[in-house]
């Protein structure tokens, strides 16, 4: 009669018998590990959300946009301004809507960015 080993499918101490004990322990360890990762993520992100300034949105009238590439150029120029979180350029209306942190960016910096890219702009009324 062959010897019964740990990895044998049948017999005393076979894997299915041990699986009932191992699975809950592994799941508990994985669950607590995931909880730790989530807790660390929250602890790291919390200061950023607490001290973040309120966002401001402004719409600029953008001149000189004549082709489909122009809005892409304007958008990239605006996104390079520190503090800008989002920029959306509308070619048909010749406008750009920008969300930014007023502590880091200013209207002057936004209009300068578009002007430096070759598209002078002014605040939309």
C-alpha positions as CSV (number, residue, x, y, z in Angstrom):
1,X,0.0,0.0,0.0
2,X,1.5,3.4,-1.0
3,X,2.2,5.9,1.7
4,X,-0.4,8.7,2.1
5,X,1.2,12.1,1.6
6,X,0.2,15.6,2.4
7,X,-0.6,16.4,-1.2
8,X,-2.7,13.3,-1.8
9,X,-6.3,14.0,-2.7
10,X,-7.7,11.4,-0.4
11,X,-6.6,10.1,3.0
12,X,-5.9,11.5,6.4
13,X,-4.7,15.1,6.3
14,X,-5.5,15.6,2.6
15,X,-5.7,19.1,1.2
16,X,-9.5,19.3,1.2
17,X,-9.5,18.8,5.0
18,X,-6.9,21.5,5.5
19,X,-8.6,23.9,3.1
20,X,-11.5,24.5,5.5
21,X,-9.0,25.9,8.0
22,X,-6.6,27.7,5.7
23,X,-9.1,29.5,3.5
24,X,-10.7,31.6,6.3
25,X,-7.3,32.5,7.7
26,X,-6.0,33.5,4.3
27,X,-9.1,35.6,3.6
28,X,-8.8,37.3,7.1
29,X,-5.2,38.2,6.4
30,X,-6.0,39.5,2.9
31,X,-9.0,41.4,4.2
32,X,-7.0,43.1,7.0
33,X,-4.1,43.8,4.5
34,X,-6.6,45.5,2.2
35,X,-8.1,47.4,5.1
36,X,-4.6,48.6,6.0
37,X,-3.9,49.7,2.4
38,X,-7.2,51.6,2.2
39,X,-6.5,53.2,5.6
40,X,-3.0,54.3,4.5
41,X,-4.5,55.8,1.3
42,X,-7.1,57.7,3.2
43,X,-4.5,59.0,5.7
44,X,-2.3,60.2,2.8
45,X,-5.1,61.8,0.8
46,X,-6.9,63.5,3.7
47,X,-4.5,66.4,4.2
48,X,-4.7,67.2,0.5
49,X,-8.4,67.4,0.6
50,X,-8.5,69.4,3.8
51,X,-6.1,72.1,2.8
52,X,-7.1,72.3,-0.9
53,X,-8.5,75.7,-1.8
54,X,-11.9,76.0,-3.4
55,X,-11.8,75.8,-7.1
56,X,-12.8,78.7,-9.3
57,X,-14.2,78.5,-12.8
58,X,-13.8,81.2,-15.4
59,X,-14.6,81.4,-19.1
60,X,-12.3,83.2,-21.5
61,X,-13.0,84.5,-25.0
62,X,-10.2,83.2,-27.1
63,X,-9.3,84.9,-30.4
64,X,-7.4,83.7,-33.5
65,X,-8.8,80.1,-33.4
66,X,-9.2,79.1,-37.0
67,X,-8.7,75.4,-37.3
68,X,-9.3,72.1,-35.4
69,X,-5.8,72.1,-33.9
70,X,-6.2,75.5,-32.3
71,X,-8.3,74.3,-29.3
72,X,-5.8,71.6,-28.6
73,X,-3.0,74.1,-28.4
74,X,-5.0,76.4,-26.2
75,X,-6.0,73.6,-23.9
76,X,-2.4,72.4,-23.5
77,X,-1.2,75.9,-22.8
78,X,-3.8,76.4,-20.1
79,X,-3.1,73.0,-18.5
80,X,0.5,73.9,-18.1
81,X,-0.4,76.8,-15.8
82,X,0.2,75.6,-12.1
83,X,-3.2,75.3,-10.3
84,X,-5.3,74.6,-13.4
85,X,-7.3,71.4,-12.8
86,X,-9.4,71.3,-16.0
87,X,-9.6,73.2,-19.2
88,X,-12.3,72.8,-21.9
89,X,-12.0,74.7,-25.2
90,X,-15.0,75.2,-27.5
91,X,-13.9,75.9,-31.0
92,X,-17.4,76.9,-32.2
93,X,-18.0,79.5,-29.5
94,X,-14.3,80.5,-29.4
95,X,-14.3,80.1,-25.6
96,X,-12.3,78.3,-22.9
97,X,-13.7,77.2,-19.6
98,X,-11.0,76.7,-16.9
99,X,-11.3,75.3,-13.4
100,X,-8.4,76.4,-11.2
101,X,-7.1,77.0,-7.7
102,X,-7.1,80.8,-7.2
103,X,-4.3,80.4,-4.6
104,X,-2.0,78.9,-7.3
105,X,-3.2,80.5,-10.6
106,X,-4.6,83.9,-11.5
107,X,-6.7,85.3,-14.4
108,X,-3.5,87.1,-15.6
109,X,-1.6,83.9,-15.7
110,X,-4.4,82.2,-17.7
111,X,-4.7,85.0,-20.3
112,X,-0.9,85.2,-20.5
113,X,-0.7,81.4,-21.2
114,X,-3.1,81.7,-24.1
115,X,-1.4,84.8,-25.5
116,X,2.0,83.2,-25.3
117,X,0.6,80.3,-27.3
118,X,-0.6,82.8,-30.0
119,X,-4.2,83.1,-28.9
120,X,-5.0,86.3,-27.0
121,X,-7.9,86.0,-24.6
122,X,-10.0,88.0,-22.3
123,X,-12.5,87.2,-19.5
124,X,-15.9,86.3,-21.0
125,X,-18.8,88.7,-20.0
